[in-house]
């Protein structure tokens, strides 16, 4: 592993300025360190080779606060365990709490952070093995997962360059909730809706998000939800804990008089990014819950699926996952 320099930042400006300096003047890649549950693993594997690591644990980004509009603002260094067990999150955004608690292990949830989870990288075995080619790690080197071991990889949003799946549970819930990502860089602050935050691989699979070099996620904001909103997260996997999703569904619906007024649906385990299809949501809105409607929405969401040699089963698994989640969230008491 290449030697790297560790810096500790006391405020956001100091962190992003240090990153900008290293990127611009030294040409060194920079990574921000909070929980380190992904970064440190990848550094040990020699997949990540930063020239500088900026420790952001001193920054005042560890709070969960209400917004004036009635939503919630979550700091980037809030630990996954704290977020999952926060009373407001559990009561008003249960889909997020459920997603977080379904991920990894209690020990990892005690360390992992909101910002780090947003940037969690794929578990594709070829990406994590530096002895193998990987377009995400070394652009232009090839994608051996196509035609190789791909049982856990994506069937939606893939390209000829990459079929790696996004591994996060939290990101799927945030997609369904319509979260906004607050970003700080040396040139100022900006906010990006989560629908626009993740990038498809296309010909540039090494670019996974809209973050520019040296930019730091500072907060995630959840919008207020109208009365009658229900949400649910369902994760299907090979074992009950410490396992990534083969298919998962985050469903947020607003009910009124037995009908679905609005719906946002996202799926995990099957896409190169948390997968949302607005046209599938339109099929759900405006009518009474029914098996026919749920099946139609599932077919629409999965319409562009492109299975690989070992993961065609994910299409049927995802269909069943989404239909079951919709049945659960709309069931009458």
Order of alpha helices (4+ residues) and beta strands (2+ residues): beta-alpha-beta-alpha-beta-beta-beta-alpha-alpha-alpha-alpha-alpha-alpha-beta-beta-alpha-beta-beta-beta-beta-alpha-beta-alpha-alpha
